[in-house]
Amino acid sequence: DPKGASRLLQQMSDAGVEPDAVSYSCALAGLTSDPPAALALMQSMRDRGVQPSARCYSSALAACRRGRCGAEATRLLRQAEEQGLAL
């Protein structure tokens, strides 16, 4: 549920617990059937200064694969490579 994932991350922030890569990874794992939501969450993660993990990229790439988002998948792969992550 895209709204539920975002809501949970916001509730964490509101409670003074900043979501980390593990939190985002869990949220992204639930968004593999919703490519736009997964890509938006990856951007939100970066905007908050959280470095995506290999697991985050894997979930976002799975969403891209399901949504046939080739250009976005290529961009994500390049970003992961630039971070030195092996997927």
C-alpha positions, 0 to 999 in steps of 0.5 A: 500500500503506497499510502501506508508506506509513506504514512508509516515513514512520516509517523516515524519522523513525527515521533522523532525517529528518522527513517534510515535505509532499512526503513525505506527498504522495507517500505520499498519492498511493499511497492514493487507492484507500484513503479511510480510510488517506488520511484517517488519513495527513492527520490524522497529518500535521497531528498532526505539525505538517506543513502539507498542500500542495495536492497532499496535499489533491488526493490525499486528495480523490481518495480521498474521491471513490473512496470516496464520502466526501462529508462528509470531502471537504467538510471537506478542501475547507474546510481547504484554503480556510482555508489559502488553497490553490487546488485 
